[in-house]
Each structure stands twice: as C-alpha cells, then as structure tokens.
Amino acid sequence: MGISDNQAIVTDVTKGEHLPDYNKISAIVVTGSHAMVTDHEKWSEAAAEWLKDAVQHKIPTLGICYGHQLLAYSLGGEVGNNTHGGEFGTVEVHLNKNAESDRLFSKFPEKVNVQVCHSQSVLKLPKNTTLLGSSKMDPHQAFVYNDTAWGIQFHPEFDADITIEYIHHFKEMLHNLNKNPENLVAQTKNTEFGNRFLRRFADLIR
C-alpha cells in the first residue's frame, strides 16, 4: 500500500496488518477489492481514517477502483451502487479541461480507453476535489484532491485478458443486471494508456 525509495510495502488491511507510519513512505497506492465501501467493514473504516490523515500529510496517493471509492469516502464523498448497474470491459473516458493542468493527467489526450470492473461508484465527490474525467456510465471516473491525491475508477494495471476473466467471473451478476457478457468480452481490447499512466505516476513521485 506504500512505496519507500525503491521498495514497496504491501499491507493487507483485510487481515488486520498494521499500516505504515507516514514518515516511512513516499507514496501510496490503494488497490481494488471485491469488498464494498458501503459494507463499512472494520478494516475498511480504519483504512479510510488512515488514508484521510495520509492525504493531509500531502503524500502522493493513487486510489484505484475500490481505492478510488475509499479515498472519496474518507474525504466526505458518497459511495453507492452505480445507477447504470456498473461498468465492465473497455470503456472510453473523457478527460475534461481540469485534466489539462493536472500534474498526473496533463500528458494524456482528451479521450482514453481504460479497463473497468465495478458495480459501485462515487456518487458524490467530496468538497474541494476537482473532477478530471467521466465515462458514459460513470460521471466520476477520476478526481484529484489537494494536487496530491488521485482517485481513478478504472484499472490501469489490467489488460484485456484480465478484464475478460473478470467479465466471465461475474457472468451471472451481469445477466441479472441485463448486461450481455458476450458483447462485453467482444468489445474488450488492450490499450496503451494503463502502462503509460502508471509510469507517469511513478515519475511524479520520484
């Protein structure tokens, strides 16, 4: 969950592992999870409190999918079921004017293709955050707080194969949401954006 110099500290908060001291890390990445922020698990609530304080220390932070939602929740935003039943597969995200001057997003074009796999979303952004990007089924795909903490609903670490496996895994749920898994698989494709985005974040924290 944190990066110190050239070493990564991986913390599994679901097992009650202790989160690192702020003065021992130079950046934070909060990954995705099958858990839901709205379940208010004890470990999740503790992680949200830790994350809120970390952001106040201005430690560069990247929240991905669940991490995106947890970051928004920790700052006072609202998380809940996506009004469209969620997003799965490869989707197009439109970066807005705010992204043009953002330290992390400014190097990217207005439209980017990303991999997504989520049934919950950030329904209301926290105060004092800046919206950076939206998609057809999720208006809050990316935001930034205090120029140091970014939340992204998409998965830059996923390729098409991983995304397709998730679609297969959630096949029954997708049918229940009146979504066609076969169509989603057919529309899923590899993109270059994810790797470029992660390299950009790594360059920024250096």
LINGI-V289510 format. One record per helix or strand of 3 or more residues. SS is the DSSP state (alpha for helix, beta for strand). FROM is the first residue (numbers start at 1). TO is the last residue. Records with the same first field share a line. If there is no record, write none. Layout:
SS: FROM-TO + FROM-TO
//
This chain:
beta: 2-4 + 7-9 + 27-30 + 60-64 + 78-81 + 87-95 + 111-118 + 120-124 + 129-135 + 138-145 + 149-152
alpha: 13-15 + 22-24 + 37-39 + 42-56 + 66-74 + 97-101 + 160-169 + 171-176 + 181-187 + 193-205
//
